[in-house]
Amino acid sequence: MYTDVTAPGRELHRRFIALGDMTGKTAAEITATVGVEPTSISSMAHGMTLLQWQATGCHMALLFGPDGKLVKITHEYANYAPAPAGCLTLVVLLLFIILVTIAAVALQY
């Protein structure tokens, strides 16, 4: 059975969307609302800090100023692709193609 590996990423992205306009919010406010700590914290030039959240299917990178408030979203990615149809569908399709090919070859003789 297929498990939706990108479901955690979609959920994380939904939490960021629920924040609305994050301009001026602090890292603590955003973290509290999102409900998970950033997976990466990097010091940047001019006293800025880059916080990143990642889950399978989602990556958010937010840049905070020296005052601790959001300056901008530097990267936002979320995968909302539908789950694949499944292995059985592919097997049936391949068998159909093979049978059609065999029938076409047989009709030539």
C-alpha positions as CSV (number, residue, x, y, z in Angstrom):
1,M,0.0,0.0,0.0
2,Y,1.3,3.5,-0.9
3,T,2.1,5.8,2.0
4,D,2.0,9.5,1.4
5,V,5.5,10.5,2.3
6,T,4.9,14.2,1.5
7,A,2.0,14.5,4.0
8,P,4.2,15.9,6.8
9,G,5.5,18.5,4.4
10,R,2.0,19.6,3.3
11,E,0.9,19.9,6.9
12,L,4.0,22.0,7.8
13,H,3.3,24.2,4.8
14,R,-0.4,24.6,5.8
15,R,0.8,25.9,9.2
16,F,2.9,28.5,7.5
17,I,0.0,29.6,5.2
18,A,-2.2,29.9,8.3
19,L,0.1,32.5,9.7
20,G,-0.8,34.9,6.8
21,D,1.5,37.9,6.4
22,M,4.5,37.1,8.6
23,T,6.2,40.4,8.0
24,G,7.5,41.8,11.3
25,K,6.7,38.6,13.3
26,T,9.5,37.3,15.5
27,A,11.0,33.8,15.1
28,A,9.5,32.9,18.5
29,E,6.0,33.8,17.3
30,I,6.4,31.9,14.0
31,T,7.9,28.8,15.7
32,A,5.0,28.8,18.3
33,T,2.4,28.9,15.6
34,V,4.1,26.4,13.3
35,G,4.6,24.1,16.3
36,V,8.1,22.8,15.4
37,E,11.5,24.2,15.9
38,P,13.5,25.1,12.8
39,T,15.7,22.3,11.4
40,S,18.5,24.7,10.7
41,I,19.6,28.1,12.1
42,S,22.4,30.0,10.3
43,S,24.1,33.3,11.2
44,M,24.1,35.6,8.2
45,A,25.8,38.9,7.3
46,H,24.8,42.2,9.1
47,G,23.5,40.4,12.2
48,M,20.7,38.5,10.3
49,T,19.7,35.0,10.9
50,L,18.3,32.4,8.5
51,L,15.9,29.9,10.0
52,Q,14.8,26.8,7.9
53,W,12.1,24.3,8.4
54,Q,12.1,21.1,6.4
55,A,9.8,18.1,6.2
56,T,9.5,15.7,3.3
57,G,7.8,17.8,0.6
58,C,8.3,21.2,2.2
59,H,11.2,23.6,2.7
60,M,10.8,27.1,4.2
61,A,13.7,29.5,4.7
62,L,13.0,32.7,6.5
63,L,15.4,35.6,7.0
64,F,15.3,37.5,10.3
65,G,16.8,40.9,11.0
66,P,19.1,41.8,14.0
67,D,15.9,42.8,15.8
68,G,14.6,39.2,15.5
69,K,11.8,40.1,13.2
70,L,11.1,38.6,9.8
71,V,12.6,40.4,6.9
72,K,11.6,38.1,4.1
73,I,10.9,34.6,2.9
74,T,14.0,33.5,1.0
75,H,12.7,30.1,-0.1
76,E,9.4,28.4,-0.1
77,Y,8.7,25.0,-1.6
78,A,5.8,22.6,-1.0
79,N,4.9,19.5,-3.0
80,Y,1.2,19.0,-3.5
81,A,1.5,16.3,-6.1
82,P,-1.2,13.6,-6.0
83,A,-0.3,10.1,-4.8
84,P,0.6,7.7,-7.6
85,A,-2.1,5.5,-8.9
86,G,-0.3,2.5,-7.6
87,C,1.7,-0.5,-8.8
88,L,-1.2,-2.6,-9.9
89,T,-2.3,0.1,-12.4
90,L,1.2,0.1,-14.0
91,V,1.3,-3.7,-14.2
92,V,-2.1,-3.8,-15.9
93,L,-1.1,-1.1,-18.3
94,L,2.2,-2.9,-19.2
95,L,0.4,-6.2,-19.7
96,F,-2.1,-4.4,-22.0
97,I,0.7,-2.9,-24.1
98,I,2.5,-6.3,-24.3
99,L,-0.7,-8.0,-25.4
100,V,-1.5,-5.4,-28.1
101,T,2.1,-5.6,-29.4
102,I,1.9,-9.4,-29.6
103,A,-1.5,-9.2,-31.4
104,A,-0.1,-6.7,-33.9
105,V,2.9,-8.9,-34.6
106,A,0.7,-12.0,-35.0
107,L,-1.5,-10.2,-37.5
108,Q,1.4,-9.4,-39.7
109,Y,2.1,-13.1,-40.3
